């Protein structure tokens, strides 16, 4: 039974990671990743490029960047993301930074609160492919009607070996979240994601 649960979850992580849903939504949500003195990591930059493309295509009129700061950081992940988008032509009043949360669950809960306070209820979530199912599940649990449009560039999708590691990581993280409703981001494979 355990093999079927793990195998089925891994298949769903892989399957949802391959879906690029660009249906119209109230907002595009970019989940944070590492930033260095305000400069997005390669992982975060790949997510931001995807979010900008969705905004430019008219998928949503607003972009929310999420993510807090680590001890000693001057910038939040949300600030780094917001600044990157504004520097590339997204109007300031169309980008909302939510600088809370140091894991997917904390960030998603903070973003959901902001989204609901603005009267919105739908979101396209941008993250890495293998993170998509867990992020979407957490968004639904936080009261947002969400679908995903994952990035297919950046370090996490470069090699089959890297992809396999992240599918396994996200399978474990999703199963842990479903069992406990607690964050599972301590299962880290790459310092740029955290």
C-alpha positions as CSV (number, residue, x, y, z in Angstrom):
1,X,0.0,0.0,0.0
2,X,2.8,2.4,0.9
3,X,4.5,1.9,-2.4
4,X,1.3,2.7,-4.2
5,X,0.8,5.9,-2.2
6,X,4.4,7.1,-2.7
7,X,4.4,6.0,-6.4
8,X,1.0,7.6,-7.1
9,X,2.1,10.8,-5.4
10,X,5.3,11.0,-7.3
11,X,3.4,10.5,-10.5
12,X,1.0,13.4,-9.6
13,X,4.0,15.6,-8.8
14,X,5.5,14.8,-12.2
15,X,2.1,15.2,-14.0
16,X,1.1,18.5,-12.5
17,X,4.6,19.8,-13.1
18,X,4.1,19.4,-16.8
19,X,0.8,21.4,-16.9
20,X,1.2,25.0,-17.9
21,X,-2.3,26.5,-17.2
22,X,-2.5,30.1,-18.4
23,X,-6.2,30.6,-17.8
24,X,-7.2,34.1,-16.7
25,X,-7.0,34.7,-13.0
26,X,-7.2,37.6,-10.5
27,X,-3.5,37.5,-9.8
28,X,-0.2,35.7,-10.7
29,X,1.6,34.6,-7.5
30,X,5.3,34.1,-7.6
31,X,6.6,32.0,-4.8
32,X,9.9,33.2,-3.3
33,X,13.3,31.6,-3.4
34,X,16.7,32.7,-2.3
35,X,17.9,36.2,-3.0
36,X,21.3,37.8,-2.4
37,X,21.4,41.4,-1.2
38,X,18.3,42.1,-3.3
39,X,19.4,40.1,-6.4
40,X,17.2,37.1,-7.2
41,X,18.9,33.7,-7.3
42,X,18.8,31.9,-10.6
43,X,15.9,29.8,-9.3
44,X,13.9,33.0,-8.3
45,X,14.8,34.8,-11.5
46,X,13.4,31.9,-13.6
47,X,10.1,32.2,-11.7
48,X,10.1,35.9,-12.2
49,X,10.7,35.7,-15.9
50,X,7.7,33.3,-16.1
51,X,5.5,35.6,-14.1
52,X,6.4,38.6,-16.2
53,X,5.5,36.6,-19.4
54,X,2.1,35.7,-17.9
55,X,1.5,39.3,-16.9
56,X,2.5,40.5,-20.4
57,X,0.1,37.9,-21.9
58,X,-2.7,39.4,-19.9
59,X,-3.3,36.3,-17.7
60,X,-3.8,38.6,-14.7
61,X,-3.6,42.3,-14.0
62,X,-1.6,41.9,-10.9
63,X,1.5,40.0,-9.7
64,X,2.1,39.1,-6.1
65,X,5.6,38.2,-5.1
66,X,6.0,36.2,-1.9
67,X,8.7,35.3,0.6
68,X,10.2,36.6,3.8
69,X,13.8,37.2,4.8
70,X,16.4,35.0,6.5
71,X,18.4,36.2,9.5
72,X,20.8,38.9,8.4
73,X,19.1,39.7,5.0
74,X,18.4,43.3,4.2
75,X,15.7,42.3,1.6
76,X,12.8,39.9,1.6
77,X,12.4,37.5,-1.3
78,X,9.2,39.4,-2.1
79,X,11.1,42.7,-2.3
80,X,13.8,41.2,-4.5
81,X,11.1,39.8,-6.8
82,X,9.0,43.0,-6.8
83,X,12.1,45.1,-7.7
84,X,13.1,42.7,-10.5
85,X,9.6,42.9,-12.1
86,X,9.4,46.7,-11.8
87,X,12.9,47.1,-13.2
88,X,11.7,45.1,-16.3
89,X,8.6,47.2,-17.0
90,X,5.8,45.9,-14.8
91,X,4.1,49.0,-13.3
92,X,4.8,49.5,-9.5
93,X,1.1,49.6,-8.8
94,X,0.6,46.2,-10.4
95,X,3.1,44.3,-8.2
96,X,2.4,43.5,-4.6
97,X,5.1,42.2,-2.4
98,X,4.1,40.0,0.6
99,X,7.3,39.7,2.6
100,X,6.2,37.0,5.0
101,X,7.0,33.4,5.3
102,X,10.2,31.4,5.2
103,X,8.7,28.3,3.8
104,X,6.0,27.5,1.2
105,X,3.2,27.1,3.8
106,X,4.0,30.4,5.6
107,X,4.3,32.3,2.4
108,X,1.2,30.8,0.9
109,X,-0.9,31.6,4.0
110,X,0.4,35.2,3.9
111,X,-0.3,35.6,0.2
112,X,-3.8,34.1,0.6
113,X,-4.6,36.6,3.3
114,X,-3.5,39.5,1.0
115,X,-5.4,38.0,-2.0
116,X,-8.6,37.6,0.0
117,X,-8.3,41.1,1.5
118,X,-8.3,42.5,-2.0
119,X,-11.4,40.6,-2.9
120,X,-9.7,38.2,-5.2
121,X,-10.1,34.5,-5.2
122,X,-8.2,33.0,-8.1
123,X,-4.5,32.8,-8.8
124,X,-2.0,31.3,-11.2
125,X,0.9,30.1,-9.1
126,X,4.4,30.3,-10.5
127,X,7.1,28.1,-9.1
128,X,9.3,25.2,-10.2
129,X,7.5,22.3,-11.9
130,X,7.9,19.8,-9.2
131,X,6.8,22.3,-6.5
132,X,3.6,23.0,-8.3
133,X,1.3,20.3,-6.8
134,X,2.3,21.1,-3.2
135,X,2.0,24.9,-3.8
136,X,-1.4,24.4,-5.4
137,X,-2.6,22.1,-2.6
138,X,-1.6,24.7,0.0
139,X,-3.2,27.5,-1.9
140,X,-6.5,25.5,-2.1
141,X,-6.2,24.8,1.7
142,X,-5.8,28.6,2.3
143,X,-9.0,29.3,0.3
144,X,-7.6,30.3,-3.1
145,X,-8.9,28.8,-6.3
146,X,-5.4,28.1,-7.8
147,X,-3.8,26.5,-10.8
148,X,-0.1,26.4,-11.8
149,X,2.1,27.7,-14.6
150,X,5.5,26.4,-13.6
151,X,8.8,27.7,-15.0
152,X,10.6,25.3,-17.3
153,X,14.0,27.0,-17.1
154,X,16.5,27.5,-14.3
155,X,18.8,25.2,-12.4
156,X,16.0,22.9,-11.1
157,X,15.1,21.6,-14.6
158,X,18.5,21.4,-16.1
159,X,19.2,17.6,-15.9
160,X,17.2,14.5,-15.5
161,X,19.1,13.7,-12.4
162,X,18.2,17.0,-10.8
163,X,14.6,16.7,-11.9
164,X,14.4,13.2,-10.3
165,X,15.8,14.4,-7.0
166,X,13.3,17.2,-6.9
167,X,10.4,14.9,-7.7
168,X,11.4,12.7,-4.9
169,X,11.8,15.7,-2.5
170,X,8.4,17.1,-3.4
171,X,6.8,13.7,-3.1
172,X,8.1,13.4,0.5
173,X,7.2,17.1,1.2
174,X,3.7,16.7,-0.1
175,X,3.0,13.5,1.8
176,X,4.4,15.1,4.9
177,X,2.2,18.2,4.4
178,X,-0.9,16.1,3.8
179,X,-0.3,14.1,6.9
180,X,0.5,17.0,9.3
181,X,-0.6,20.2,7.6
182,X,2.9,21.5,8.6
183,X,5.6,22.9,6.4
184,X,8.0,20.4,4.9
185,X,10.6,22.8,3.4
186,X,13.3,21.4,5.7
187,X,13.8,18.8,3.0
188,X,16.3,20.9,1.1
189,X,18.3,19.8,-1.9
190,X,19.5,23.2,-3.1
191,X,20.3,26.3,-1.1
192,X,18.9,28.6,-3.8
193,X,15.4,27.3,-3.2
194,X,15.3,28.0,0.5
